[in-house]
């Protein structure tokens, strides 16, 4: 009975070998071992390690670039706000210059008016002094006339 079992198994083996199934399984097994070995070689290979290192650096640099881009965006926003403030300041400066010019013109007019008034006051003062002299002379003459009488 066991002899029949062995014969049966040998027949099955012969059939699988004849259909190429055995060869296919053997080939697949060899290929699996080859690719496992090759994969381990590649993982330990210096260029692979360098590539992995480069990829890690690239990821780090991408994060840094994103961070810098957000900083640039914030600075551009601040710059825009400053430009708006600068524009307002320029506009205000022009308004202040216009107002200053107006005030300067007013001041010059007032100075001229004061000069004219000072001239008028000087003329009036001169007239007052003249009248005082005249009055003094007349008073002196009156006193002389009164003393002669």
C-alpha positions in Angstrom: 0.0 0.0 0.0 2.7 2.4 0.8 4.4 1.3 -2.3 1.4 2.4 -4.3 1.4 5.7 -2.5 5.0 6.3 -3.5 4.3 5.4 -7.1 1.4 7.7 -7.2 3.5 10.5 -5.9 6.3 9.8 -8.3 3.7 9.8 -11.2 2.4 13.2 -10.0 6.0 14.5 -9.8 6.7 13.2 -13.3 3.5 14.9 -14.6 4.3 18.2 -13.0 7.9 18.1 -14.3 6.6 17.3 -17.8 4.1 20.1 -17.9 6.8 22.6 -16.8 5.1 23.4 -13.5 8.1 22.2 -11.6 10.4 24.3 -13.7 8.2 27.4 -13.3 8.1 27.0 -9.5 11.8 26.5 -9.4 12.4 29.5 -11.7 10.1 31.7 -9.5 11.9 30.6 -6.4 15.3 31.4 -7.9 14.0 34.8 -9.1 12.6 35.6 -5.7 15.9 34.9 -4.1 17.7 36.9 -6.7 15.5 40.0 -6.3 15.7 39.8 -2.5 19.5 39.7 -2.7 19.5 42.5 -5.3 17.1 44.6 -3.1 19.4 44.2 -0.1 22.4 45.2 -2.3 20.6 48.3 -3.5 19.6 49.3 0.0 23.1 49.0 1.2 24.5 50.7 -2.0 26.2 54.1 -1.4 24.3 55.8 -4.2 21.0 54.6 -2.8 21.9 56.0 0.6 23.0 59.2 -1.1 19.7 59.4 -2.9 17.8 58.8 0.3 19.9 61.5 2.0 19.2 63.9 -0.9 15.5 63.2 -0.7 15.5 64.0 3.0 17.4 67.2 2.3 14.9 68.0 -0.5 12.0 67.6 1.9 13.7 69.8 4.5 14.4 72.4 1.8 10.8 72.3 0.6 9.6 73.0 4.2 12.1 75.8 4.4 10.9 77.3 1.1 7.3 77.2 2.3 8.3 78.9 5.5 10.2 81.6 3.5 7.3 82.0 1.1 5.0 82.6 4.0 7.5 85.1 5.4 7.7 86.9 2.1 3.9 87.0 1.9 3.7 88.6 5.3 6.5 91.1 4.4 4.7 91.9 1.2 1.6 92.6 3.1 3.4 94.8 5.5 5.2 96.5 2.6 1.8 97.1 1.0 0.5 98.7 4.2 3.6 100.8 4.4 3.1 102.0 0.8 -0.5 103.0 1.6 0.7 104.9 4.7 3.5 106.5 2.6 1.0 107.6 0.0 -1.2 109.1 2.7 1.9 110.8 4.2 2.8 112.3 0.8 -0.7 113.5 0.3 -0.7 115.1 3.7 2.7 116.6 3.1 1.3 118.3 0.0 -1.7 119.6 1.9 0.6 120.9 4.6 2.8 122.7 2.0 -0.3 124.3 0.4 -1.5 125.5 3.8 2.0 126.7 4.6 2.1 128.7 1.4 -1.3 130.2 2.2 -0.2 131.1 5.7 3.1 132.5 4.4 1.2 134.8 2.0 -1.1 135.9 4.8 1.9 136.5 7.1 3.6 138.6 4.4 0.4 140.6 3.9 0.2 141.2 7.6 3.8 142.3 7.8 3.2 144.7 4.9 0.1 146.0 6.6 2.1 146.5 9.8 4.8 148.4 7.9 2.1 150.6 6.4 0.5 151.2 9.8 3.9 151.8 11.4 4.6 154.4 8.7 1.2 156.0 9.5 2.0 155.9 13.2 5.4 157.6 12.5 3.7 160.2 10.4 1.2 160.8 13.2 4.0 160.9 15.8 5.9 163.4 13.6 2.7 165.5 13.4 2.2 165.3 17.1 5.8 166.4 17.8 5.4 169.2 15.3 2.2 170.3 17.0 3.9 170.1 20.4 6.7 172.3 19.1 4.2 174.7 17.7 2.3 174.7 20.9 5.5 175.3 22.9 6.3 178.2 20.7 2.9 179.6 20.9 2.9 179.2 24.7 6.3 180.9 24.9 4.9 183.8 22.8 1.9 184.0 24.9 4.0 184.2 28.0 6.1 186.9 26.5 3.0 188.8 25.5 1.6 188.5 28.9 4.7 189.6 30.6 4.9 192.7 28.4 1.5 193.8 29.3 
